[in-house]
Amino acid sequence: MLSQKAKYGVRALVELARADEAQLSAGELATRAEAPRKFLAQLAENLRHFPFLVCNEEHDRAFFGFCEM
């Protein structure tokens, strides 16, 4: 059984993979993944060091996306 945080994380990754856009705002990703925006902000902080995921903050807005490798 997965924890609620794990479920949110999986949903967020699925929505990133489905997205047509290169990056999604944290708010848009939260809506699509049905996950709390605050959780996604914490997730971005934890995943910031992974090369396949782009998490940058610009003018108090967080953006998520996958890097091209």
Biopython code that builds the backbone (N, CA, C, O; Angstrom):
import numpy as np
from Bio.PDB.StructureBuilder import StructureBuilder

atoms = [
    (1, "MET", "N", (0.845, -1.179, 0.000)),
    (1, "MET", "CA", (0.000, 0.000, 0.000)),
    (1, "MET", "C", (0.893, 1.246, 0.000)),
    (1, "MET", "O", (1.864, 1.324, 0.752)),
    (2, "LEU", "N", (0.557, 2.197, -0.836)),
    (2, "LEU", "CA", (1.321, 3.429, -0.941)),
    (2, "LEU", "C", (0.784, 4.482, 0.026)),
    (2, "LEU", "O", (-0.416, 4.546, 0.295)),
    (3, "SER", "N", (1.685, 5.295, 0.534)),
    (3, "SER", "CA", (1.270, 6.420, 1.365)),
    (3, "SER", "C", (0.610, 7.473, 0.476)),
    (3, "SER", "O", (0.741, 7.433, -0.747)),
    (4, "GLN", "N", (-0.094, 8.407, 1.093)),
    (4, "GLN", "CA", (-0.743, 9.470, 0.329)),
    (4, "GLN", "C", (0.294, 10.322, -0.399)),
    (4, "GLN", "O", (0.060, 10.748, -1.530)),
    (5, "LYS", "N", (1.430, 10.573, 0.235)),
    (5, "LYS", "CA", (2.489, 11.354, -0.419)),
    (5, "LYS", "C", (3.004, 10.639, -1.655)),
    (5, "LYS", "O", (3.246, 11.270, -2.684)),
    (6, "ALA", "N", (3.173, 9.321, -1.563)),
    (6, "ALA", "CA", (3.638, 8.547, -2.718)),
    (6, "ALA", "C", (2.609, 8.605, -3.843)),
    (6, "ALA", "O", (2.973, 8.725, -5.013)),
    (7, "LYS", "N", (1.341, 8.522, -3.497)),
    (7, "LYS", "CA", (0.284, 8.607, -4.509)),
    (7, "LYS", "C", (0.303, 9.962, -5.209)),
    (7, "LYS", "O", (0.181, 10.031, -6.432)),
    (8, "TYR", "N", (0.453, 11.038, -4.440)),
    (8, "TYR", "CA", (0.548, 12.376, -5.035)),
    (8, "TYR", "C", (1.754, 12.465, -5.974)),
    (8, "TYR", "O", (1.655, 13.015, -7.071)),
    (9, "GLY", "N", (2.887, 11.922, -5.536)),
    (9, "GLY", "CA", (4.096, 11.962, -6.350)),
    (9, "GLY", "C", (3.937, 11.205, -7.655)),
    (9, "GLY", "O", (4.369, 11.682, -8.704)),
    (10, "VAL", "N", (3.328, 10.040, -7.603)),
    (10, "VAL", "CA", (3.100, 9.249, -8.822)),
    (10, "VAL", "C", (2.153, 9.993, -9.756)),
    (10, "VAL", "O", (2.394, 10.066, -10.961)),
    (11, "ARG", "N", (1.080, 10.542, -9.202)),
    (11, "ARG", "CA", (0.138, 11.309, -10.039)),
    (11, "ARG", "C", (0.826, 12.487, -10.713)),
    (11, "ARG", "O", (0.593, 12.763, -11.889)),
    (12, "ALA", "N", (1.681, 13.183, -9.955)),
    (12, "ALA", "CA", (2.391, 14.342, -10.516)),
    (12, "ALA", "C", (3.300, 13.916, -11.662)),
    (12, "ALA", "O", (3.336, 14.584, -12.696)),
    (13, "LEU", "N", (4.030, 12.821, -11.501)),
    (13, "LEU", "CA", (4.908, 12.345, -12.575)),
    (13, "LEU", "C", (4.113, 11.906, -13.799)),
    (13, "LEU", "O", (4.534, 12.147, -14.931)),
    (14, "VAL", "N", (2.979, 11.269, -13.584)),
    (14, "VAL", "CA", (2.122, 10.866, -14.710)),
    (14, "VAL", "C", (1.636, 12.097, -15.461)),
    (14, "VAL", "O", (1.648, 12.117, -16.691)),
    (15, "GLU", "N", (1.210, 13.119, -14.736)),
    (15, "GLU", "CA", (0.724, 14.332, -15.392)),
    (15, "GLU", "C", (1.839, 15.073, -16.123)),
    (15, "GLU", "O", (1.597, 15.661, -17.177)),
    (16, "LEU", "N", (3.046, 15.053, -15.586)),
    (16, "LEU", "CA", (4.180, 15.658, -16.301)),
    (16, "LEU", "C", (4.439, 14.913, -17.608)),
    (16, "LEU", "O", (4.710, 15.532, -18.638)),
    (17, "ALA", "N", (4.355, 13.606, -17.565)),
    (17, "ALA", "CA", (4.583, 12.804, -18.769)),
    (17, "ALA", "C", (3.496, 13.045, -19.819)),
    (17, "ALA", "O", (3.777, 13.011, -21.017)),
    (18, "ARG", "N", (2.269, 13.285, -19.384)),
    (18, "ARG", "CA", (1.151, 13.522, -20.295)),
    (18, "ARG", "C", (1.143, 14.919, -20.898)),
    (18, "ARG", "O", (0.556, 15.132, -21.959)),
    (19, "ALA", "N", (1.777, 15.854, -20.246)),
    (19, "ALA", "CA", (1.685, 17.274, -20.631)),
    (19, "ALA", "C", (2.275, 17.540, -22.005)),
    (19, "ALA", "O", (3.325, 17.004, -22.360)),
    (20, "ASP", "N", (1.590, 18.369, -22.770)),
    (20, "ASP", "CA", (2.095, 18.799, -24.066)),
    (20, "ASP", "C", (3.111, 19.920, -23.922)),
    (20, "ASP", "O", (3.976, 20.107, -24.777)),
    (21, "GLU", "N", (2.992, 20.666, -22.821)),
    (21, "GLU", "CA", (3.885, 21.794, -22.593)),
    (21, "GLU", "C", (5.239, 21.289, -22.088)),
    (21, "GLU", "O", (5.330, 20.199, -21.524)),
    (22, "ALA", "N", (6.282, 22.085, -22.292)),
    (22, "ALA", "CA", (7.613, 21.710, -21.801)),
    (22, "ALA", "C", (7.670, 21.781, -20.282)),
    (22, "ALA", "O", (8.341, 20.970, -19.644)),
    (23, "GLN", "N", (6.973, 22.744, -19.706)),
    (23, "GLN", "CA", (6.948, 22.905, -18.257)),
    (23, "GLN", "C", (5.532, 23.227, -17.816)),
    (23, "GLN", "O", (4.751, 23.816, -18.563)),
    (24, "LEU", "N", (5.216, 22.835, -16.599)),
    (24, "LEU", "CA", (3.928, 23.162, -15.987)),
    (24, "LEU", "C", (4.179, 23.959, -14.725)),
    (24, "LEU", "O", (5.142, 23.697, -14.004)),
    (25, "SER", "N", (3.330, 24.922, -14.453)),
    (25, "SER", "CA", (3.438, 25.634, -13.184)),
    (25, "SER", "C", (3.007, 24.690, -12.073)),
    (25, "SER", "O", (2.285, 23.724, -12.317)),
    (26, "ALA", "N", (3.444, 24.966, -10.871)),
    (26, "ALA", "CA", (3.073, 24.131, -9.728)),
    (26, "ALA", "C", (1.562, 24.125, -9.542)),
    (26, "ALA", "O", (0.987, 23.093, -9.195)),
    (27, "GLY", "N", (0.921, 25.249, -9.765)),
    (27, "GLY", "CA", (-0.531, 25.327, -9.634)),
    (27, "GLY", "C", (-1.247, 24.458, -10.656)),
    (27, "GLY", "O", (-2.196, 23.749, -10.320)),
    (28, "GLU", "N", (-0.794, 24.512, -11.902)),
    (28, "GLU", "CA", (-1.390, 23.694, -12.957)),
    (28, "GLU", "C", (-1.154, 22.214, -12.694)),
    (28, "GLU", "O", (-2.058, 21.396, -12.866)),
    (29, "LEU", "N", (0.063, 21.870, -12.278)),
    (29, "LEU", "CA", (0.368, 20.474, -11.972)),
    (29, "LEU", "C", (-0.467, 19.983, -10.791)),
    (29, "LEU", "O", (-0.946, 18.849, -10.800)),
    (30, "ALA", "N", (-0.643, 20.821, -9.787)),
    (30, "ALA", "CA", (-1.459, 20.446, -8.625)),
    (30, "ALA", "C", (-2.900, 20.166, -9.042)),
    (30, "ALA", "O", (-3.520, 19.220, -8.558)),
    (31, "THR", "N", (-3.424, 20.989, -9.938)),
    (31, "THR", "CA", (-4.789, 20.787, -10.417)),
    (31, "THR", "C", (-4.902, 19.485, -11.196)),
    (31, "THR", "O", (-5.813, 18.691, -10.958)),
    (32, "ARG", "N", (-3.986, 19.266, -12.117)),
    (32, "ARG", "CA", (-4.038, 18.060, -12.953)),
    (32, "ARG", "C", (-3.830, 16.786, -12.142)),
    (32, "ARG", "O", (-4.470, 15.769, -12.410)),
    (33, "ALA", "N", (-2.943, 16.834, -11.157)),
    (33, "ALA", "CA", (-2.624, 15.646, -10.361)),
    (33, "ALA", "C", (-3.527, 15.497, -9.143)),
    (33, "ALA", "O", (-3.432, 14.515, -8.407)),
    (34, "GLU", "N", (-4.399, 16.473, -8.935)),
    (34, "GLU", "CA", (-5.265, 16.478, -7.759)),
    (34, "GLU", "C", (-4.430, 16.308, -6.483)),
    (34, "GLU", "O", (-4.731, 15.486, -5.618)),
    (35, "ALA", "N", (-3.383, 17.111, -6.406)),
    (35, "ALA", "CA", (-2.458, 17.076, -5.271)),
    (35, "ALA", "C", (-2.318, 18.489, -4.704)),
    (35, "ALA", "O", (-2.433, 19.460, -5.452)),
    (36, "PRO", "N", (-2.076, 18.624, -3.412)),
    (36, "PRO", "CA", (-1.902, 19.954, -2.817)),
    (36, "PRO", "C", (-0.662, 20.663, -3.379)),
    (36, "PRO", "O", (0.400, 20.058, -3.533)),
    (37, "ARG", "N", (-0.819, 21.936, -3.675)),
    (37, "ARG", "CA", (0.298, 22.720, -4.218)),
    (37, "ARG", "C", (1.467, 22.737, -3.232)),
    (37, "ARG", "O", (2.627, 22.668, -3.639)),
    (38, "LYS", "N", (1.162, 22.827, -1.949)),
    (38, "LYS", "CA", (2.211, 22.852, -0.922)),
    (38, "LYS", "C", (3.038, 21.563, -0.979)),
    (38, "LYS", "O", (4.259, 21.605, -0.833)),
    (39, "PHE", "N", (2.389, 20.438, -1.188)),
    (39, "PHE", "CA", (3.106, 19.174, -1.306)),
    (39, "PHE", "C", (4.038, 19.207, -2.508)),
    (39, "PHE", "O", (5.178, 18.752, -2.421)),
    (40, "LEU", "N", (3.562, 19.743, -3.632)),
    (40, "LEU", "CA", (4.397, 19.790, -4.829)),
    (40, "LEU", "C", (5.600, 20.706, -4.641)),
    (40, "LEU", "O", (6.672, 20.445, -5.189)),
    (41, "ALA", "N", (5.430, 21.768, -3.875)),
    (41, "ALA", "CA", (6.564, 22.653, -3.585)),
    (41, "ALA", "C", (7.623, 21.907, -2.776)),
    (41, "ALA", "O", (8.819, 22.061, -3.023)),
    (42, "GLN", "N", (7.186, 21.102, -1.813)),
    (42, "GLN", "CA", (8.128, 20.289, -1.028)),
    (42, "GLN", "C", (8.783, 19.227, -1.900)),
    (42, "GLN", "O", (9.979, 18.965, -1.774)),
    (43, "LEU", "N", (8.005, 18.622, -2.777)),
    (43, "LEU", "CA", (8.534, 17.616, -3.692)),
    (43, "LEU", "C", (9.597, 18.228, -4.600)),
    (43, "LEU", "O", (10.640, 17.620, -4.838)),
    (44, "ALA", "N", (9.332, 19.426, -5.104)),
    (44, "ALA", "CA", (10.299, 20.104, -5.974)),
    (44, "ALA", "C", (11.608, 20.339, -5.237)),
    (44, "ALA", "O", (12.688, 20.172, -5.804)),
    (45, "GLU", "N", (11.509, 20.721, -3.992)),
    (45, "GLU", "CA", (12.720, 20.956, -3.192)),
    (45, "GLU", "C", (13.525, 19.664, -3.051)),
    (45, "GLU", "O", (14.752, 19.684, -3.149)),
    (46, "ASN", "N", (12.847, 18.557, -2.824)),
    (46, "ASN", "CA", (13.534, 17.274, -2.657)),
    (46, "ASN", "C", (14.104, 16.737, -3.967)),
    (46, "ASN", "O", (15.133, 16.062, -3.957)),
    (47, "LEU", "N", (13.458, 17.023, -5.084)),
    (47, "LEU", "CA", (13.887, 16.471, -6.383)),
    (47, "LEU", "C", (14.781, 17.416, -7.181)),
    (47, "LEU", "O", (15.157, 17.107, -8.311)),
    (48, "ARG", "N", (15.114, 18.534, -6.615)),
    (48, "ARG", "CA", (15.896, 19.552, -7.317)),
    (48, "ARG", "C", (17.231, 19.026, -7.855)),
    (48, "ARG", "O", (17.752, 19.554, -8.837)),
    (49, "HIS", "N", (17.778, 18.004, -7.226)),
    (49, "HIS", "CA", (19.103, 17.505, -7.606)),
    (49, "HIS", "C", (19.061, 16.399, -8.657)),
    (49, "HIS", "O", (20.112, 15.937, -9.101)),
    (50, "PHE", "N", (17.873, 15.968, -9.062)),
    (50, "PHE", "CA", (17.762, 14.913, -10.061)),
    (50, "PHE", "C", (17.853, 15.535, -11.451)),
    (50, "PHE", "O", (17.126, 16.484, -11.744)),
    (51, "PRO", "N", (18.731, 15.020, -12.312)),
    (51, "PRO", "CA", (18.970, 15.660, -13.615)),
    (51, "PRO", "C", (17.802, 15.552, -14.594)),
    (51, "PRO", "O", (17.727, 16.341, -15.536)),
    (52, "PHE", "N", (16.894, 14.603, -14.398)),
    (52, "PHE", "CA", (15.810, 14.430, -15.354)),
    (52, "PHE", "C", (14.623, 15.349, -15.098)),
    (52, "PHE", "O", (13.724, 15.446, -15.932)),
    (53, "LEU", "N", (14.613, 16.016, -13.964)),
    (53, "LEU", "CA", (13.471, 16.854, -13.600)),
    (53, "LEU", "C", (13.918, 18.295, -13.418)),
    (53, "LEU", "O", (14.867, 18.571, -12.684)),
    (54, "VAL", "N", (13.238, 19.202, -14.083)),
    (54, "VAL", "CA", (13.517, 20.627, -13.952)),
    (54, "VAL", "C", (12.551, 21.200, -12.931)),
    (54, "VAL", "O", (11.335, 21.109, -13.096)),
    (55, "CYS", "N", (13.089, 21.783, -11.890)),
    (55, "CYS", "CA", (12.266, 22.460, -10.888)),
    (55, "CYS", "C", (12.888, 23.824, -10.665)),
    (55, "CYS", "O", (13.890, 23.941, -9.959)),
    (56, "ASN", "N", (12.324, 24.827, -11.241)),
    (56, "ASN", "CA", (12.880, 26.149, -11.007)),
    (56, "ASN", "C", (11.799, 27.087, -10.516)),
    (56, "ASN", "O", (10.614, 26.915, -10.802)),
    (57, "GLU", "N", (12.233, 28.064, -9.781)),
    (57, "GLU", "CA", (11.306, 29.050, -9.251)),
    (57, "GLU", "C", (11.604, 30.390, -9.896)),
    (57, "GLU", "O", (12.749, 30.838, -9.944)),
    (58, "GLU", "N", (10.563, 31.008, -10.384)),
    (58, "GLU", "CA", (10.716, 32.275, -11.077)),
    (58, "GLU", "C", (9.609, 33.197, -10.592)),
    (58, "GLU", "O", (8.429, 32.919, -10.805)),
    (59, "HIS", "N", (9.977, 34.274, -9.953)),
    (59, "HIS", "CA", (9.002, 35.244, -9.463)),
    (59, "HIS", "C", (7.944, 34.572, -8.586)),
    (59, "HIS", "O", (6.745, 34.773, -8.777)),
    (60, "ASP", "N", (8.405, 33.772, -7.625)),
    (60, "ASP", "CA", (7.525, 33.092, -6.668)),
    (60, "ASP", "C", (6.589, 32.069, -7.307)),
    (60, "ASP", "O", (5.553, 31.735, -6.731)),
    (61, "ARG", "N", (6.941, 31.572, -8.481)),
    (61, "ARG", "CA", (6.157, 30.506, -9.115)),
    (61, "ARG", "C", (7.093, 29.347, -9.402)),
    (61, "ARG", "O", (8.179, 29.548, -9.946)),
    (62, "ALA", "N", (6.696, 28.167, -9.053)),
    (62, "ALA", "CA", (7.506, 26.976, -9.316)),
    (62, "ALA", "C", (7.036, 26.355, -10.641)),
    (62, "ALA", "O", (5.844, 26.344, -10.947)),
    (63, "PHE", "N", (7.991, 25.845, -11.410)),
    (63, "PHE", "CA", (7.695, 25.180, -12.667)),
    (63, "PHE", "C", (8.324, 23.797, -12.648)),
    (63, "PHE", "O", (9.416, 23.614, -12.110)),
    (64, "PHE", "N", (7.643, 22.831, -13.232)),
    (64, "PHE", "CA", (8.121, 21.462, -13.303)),
    (64, "PHE", "C", (8.175, 21.033, -14.757)),
    (64, "PHE", "O", (7.357, 21.466, -15.568)),
    (65, "GLY", "N", (9.134, 20.184, -15.089)),
    (65, "GLY", "CA", (9.214, 19.624, -16.422)),
    (65, "GLY", "C", (10.351, 18.625, -16.486)),
    (65, "GLY", "O", (11.145, 18.509, -15.553)),
    (66, "PHE", "N", (10.422, 17.907, -17.592)),
    (66, "PHE", "CA", (11.491, 16.938, -17.793)),
    (66, "PHE", "C", (12.565, 17.539, -18.676)),
    (66, "PHE", "O", (12.263, 18.271, -19.618)),
    (67, "CYS", "N", (13.826, 17.230, -18.374)),
    (67, "CYS", "CA", (14.948, 17.663, -19.193)),
    (67, "CYS", "C", (15.088, 16.721, -20.371)),
    (67, "CYS", "O", (14.795, 15.531, -20.261)),
    (68, "GLU", "N", (15.534, 17.250, -21.491)),
    (68, "GLU", "CA", (15.863, 16.383, -22.625)),
    (68, "GLU", "C", (17.271, 15.868, -22.397)),
    (68, "GLU", "O", (18.190, 16.635, -22.111)),
    (69, "MET", "N", (17.424, 14.577, -22.527)),
    (69, "MET", "CA", (18.745, 13.979, -22.276)),
    (69, "MET", "C", (19.320, 13.438, -23.556)),
    (69, "MET", "O", (20.425, 12.896, -23.556)),
]
sb = StructureBuilder()
sb.init_structure("model")
sb.init_model(0)
sb.init_chain("A")
sb.init_seg("    ")
for serial, (resi, resn, name, xyz) in enumerate(atoms, 1):
    if name == "N":
        sb.init_residue(resn, " ", resi, " ")
    sb.init_atom(name, np.array(xyz, "f"), 0.0, 1.0, " ", f" {name:<3s}", serial, name[0])
structure = sb.get_structure()
